[in-house]
Amino acid sequence: MSKIKIIETGFDDLKIIECTRLGDARGYFMESYNYRDMKNAGIDIPFVQDNQSRSKRGVLRGLHFQNSPHAQTKLVRVLAGVILDVVLDLRREKSTFGKVYQLEMTADNNQQLLVPKGFAHGFIVLSNSADILYKSDEFHYPEQEGGILYSDPSLAIDWKISEAERTISDRDKKHPLLKEGKFYF
């Protein structure tokens, strides 16, 4: 019996994966990743790298992607705190091209977001701090990095925290608008 539930998002291949958490007076136990269960659910992705970050409230990271031939699928989860996870579909051949999907993720809701190749990804921390872990099916190649401006008016992203309260890297402030972006998958 699978310990995961797959929730469709309305975007091809973008899925919420909900894990079963077993708890008692001592705390809880959860399999956050099980290759066999994922494969049985139709998700056969060989992850090769784990990345972890800690950020303070208001830190906004994104919207990032990695171009082909090293485009990445990511499996994102929150270890501590609360974030608003945001993805942008950059796959020109899809009806969801240029559309945004947002999901509030917490350390307690047992949800992970499977972000396929062809999406830009970002998040903002809504709690005092947050620890995020994501698996990737491709190694990091700085020369293939790309991004889309988090504040592109055409995307109309509600980041839930005012601009004045956000902390954003200089690099993320300089990404191009979607219409000017250079991405290929």
Secondary structure, DSSP 4 states (H G I P E B T S, - for coil): --SEEEEE-SSTT-EEEEE-EEEETTEEEE-S--HHHHHHTT------EEEEEEEETTEEEEEEEE-TTS---EEEEEEESEEEEEEEE--TTSTTTT-EEEEEEESSS-EEEEE-TTEEEEEEE-SSEEEEEEEESS---GGGEEE--TT-TTT----SS-GGG-EE-HHHHTPPPGGG-----
